[in-house]
Amino acid sequence: MFNRREFVTLAAGAMAVGGPSGQAFADNIKPIKFKAVAFDGFPIIDPRPVFARLEEMFPAHGPELGNAWRSRQFEYTWLRTLGGRYVDFWQVTEESLIFAAKARGVNLSVAERDQLMQTWLSLKAWGDVAPALRQLKNAGIRMAFLSNLTETMLDAAVKNSGLEGYFEPHLSTDRVKAFKPDPRAYRMGLDAFKLRKEEIAFAAFAGWDACGAKWFGYPTFWVKRMSTPVEELGVMPDGMGSGLQDLVNFVLG
């Protein structure tokens, strides 16, 4: 995970892919002219302030509590999808926080829980996002979030970052009541863009998401904002890089 000055590593879900910045792994991808990009939430949205706030509030437990929270958060999305018991990502996030606090022996008050939850609505974009989105938009590339996050959470980040006008309507998993990597979630991109899979580049933040998008059939770029082990799931993204400019190069190159 990120250290005490960085965001927790998506312990249940992040994946690193080795190689130089912007490297493409599948030569057969480049002849395709991409017409759209489907973004996971976190290549765009910087989630580190949530976990910085957690460490401020619970300095003796910050990294461990944050890691437990993030791990349970994604475990709950997968379990609820497998069990057919969908609730939105906001509820999953709150319930996983409650569980993580109990598991770590942290006395979390209702007020503290609410303060941490509200931090999710104050998030902004990473610093490299706006210039990259301008390049993509100027090139005629359509863009939308394809994310587990709720529309409210995505709307807040877009507004906080001044990114109105770049994205088509959000493809939140609330539409299909199934979290990624369920194929129903990834299919939203096809239904919304009305394009072929090979014309849509999927921008992933977590390794499991990159694998899920590849399993579904999207050309996938992993935005490598951290260094974590490669997932052993039998697939690799078609490209990877440390930020959004690498994604732009992949899509337009």
Residue pairs with C-beta under 8 A, 6 or more apart in sequence:
1 7
1 8
1 9
1 10
1 11
1 63
1 66
1 67
1 70
2 8
2 9
2 48
2 51
2 226
3 63
4 55
4 62
4 63
6 48
6 226
7 46
7 47
7 48
7 50
7 51
7 226
8 51
8 63
8 66
8 67
8 69
8 70
9 67
9 70
9 226
9 228
10 70
10 74
10 205
10 206
10 226
10 228
11 67
11 70
11 71
12 70
12 71
12 72
12 73
12 74
12 75
12 208
13 74
13 206
13 207
13 208
13 209
14 205
14 206
14 207
14 226
14 228
15 206
15 207
15 208
15 210
15 211
15 222
15 228
15 229
15 230
15 231
16 207
16 224
16 226
16 227
16 228
16 229
16 230
17 25
17 207
17 210
17 222
17 224
17 230
17 236
17 237
17 240
18 230
19 25
19 240
21 224
21 240
21 241
21 242
21 246
22 239
22 240
22 241
22 246
22 249
22 250
23 239
23 240
23 241
24 30
24 238
24 239
24 250
25 236
25 237
25 238
25 239
25 240
26 219
26 238
29 198
29 219
29 238
29 239
30 253
32 198
32 199
32 219
33 199
34 141
34 199
34 200
34 201
34 219
34 251
34 252
35 140
35 141
35 142
35 193
35 195
35 199
35 200
36 141
36 142
36 143
36 144
36 189
36 193
36 195
36 199
36 200
36 201
37 136
37 141
37 142
37 143
37 144
37 200
37 201
37 202
37 203
37 247
37 251
38 143
38 144
38 145
38 146
38 171
38 189
38 193
38 200
38 201
38 202
38 203
38 218
39 143
39 144
39 145
39 146
39 147
39 167
39 203
40 145
40 146
40 147
40 180
40 202
40 203
40 204
40 205
40 206
40 209
41 145
41 147
41 148
41 149
41 153
41 154
41 157
41 205
42 205
42 206
42 225
43 126
43 203
43 204
43 205
43 223
43 225
43 244
43 247
44 125
44 126
44 129
44 145
44 157
44 163
44 244
45 123
45 124
45 125
45 126
45 149
45 154
45 157
46 123
46 124
46 125
46 126
47 123
49 119
49 122
49 123
50 116
50 119
50 120
50 123
51 62
51 66
51 70
53 115
53 116
53 119
54 62
54 65
54 66
54 69
54 116
55 62
55 63
55 66
56 62
57 112
57 115
57 116
58 65
58 106
61 104
61 106
64 104
65 100
65 101
65 104
65 106
68 100
68 103
68 104
69 96
69 97
69 100
71 100
72 96
72 99
72 100
72 103
73 92
73 93
73 96
73 97
74 206
74 208
75 96
76 92
76 95
76 96
77 89
77 92
77 148
77 179
77 180
78 179
79 85
80 86
80 87
80 92
80 179
81 178
81 179
81 182
86 177
86 178
86 179
88 150
88 172
88 174
89 148
89 149
89 150
89 153
89 172
89 173
89 174
89 179
90 117
90 120
90 150
90 152
90 153
93 117
93 120
94 113
94 117
97 108
97 113
97 116
97 117
98 108
98 113
100 106
101 107
101 108
101 113
120 153
120 156
121 152
121 153
121 156
122 156
122 160
123 156
123 157
123 160
124 157
124 160
124 161
125 157
125 160
125 161
125 163
126 225
126 243
126 244
128 243
128 244
128 245
129 161
129 163
129 244
130 161
130 162
130 163
131 244
131 245
132 243
132 244
132 245
132 247
132 248
133 143
133 163
133 166
133 244
135 248
135 252
136 143
136 248
136 251
136 252
137 143
137 166
139 251
139 252
141 251
141 252
142 168
142 193
143 166
143 167
143 168
144 167
144 168
144 169
144 170
144 171
144 189
144 192
144 193
145 154
145 167
145 170
145 171
145 172
146 171
146 180
146 185
146 186
146 188
146 189
146 202
147 154
147 170
147 171
147 172
147 173
148 172
148 173
148 179
148 180
148 185
149 172
150 172
150 174
151 170
151 172
151 174
154 170
154 172
155 170
157 163
158 164
158 166
158 167
168 192
168 193
169 192
171 188
171 189
171 192
173 179
173 180
173 185
173 188
175 188
176 182
176 184
176 185
176 187
176 188
178 184
178 185
179 185
180 186
180 209
180 212
181 208
181 209
181 211
181 212
181 213
181 215
181 216
183 215
183 216
186 202
186 212
186 213
186 216
186 218
187 216
189 200
189 202
189 218
190 196
190 197
190 200
193 199
193 200
197 216
197 217
197 218
197 219
198 217
198 219
200 218
200 219
201 218
201 219
201 220
201 221
201 247
201 250
201 251
202 210
202 213
202 218
202 219
202 220
202 221
203 220
203 221
203 223
203 247
204 210
204 213
204 220
204 221
204 222
204 223
204 237
205 222
205 223
205 225
207 222
207 228
207 230
207 231
208 231
208 233
210 220
210 222
210 231
210 235
210 237
211 231
211 233
211 235
213 220
214 220
214 235
214 236
214 237
214 238
215 235
219 238
220 237
220 238
220 239
221 237
221 238
221 239
221 240
221 241
221 246
221 247
221 250
221 251
222 237
222 239
222 240
222 241
223 240
223 241
223 242
223 243
223 244
223 246
223 247
224 240
224 241
224 242
225 242
225 243
230 236
238 250
239 246
239 247
239 250
240 246
241 247
241 249
241 250
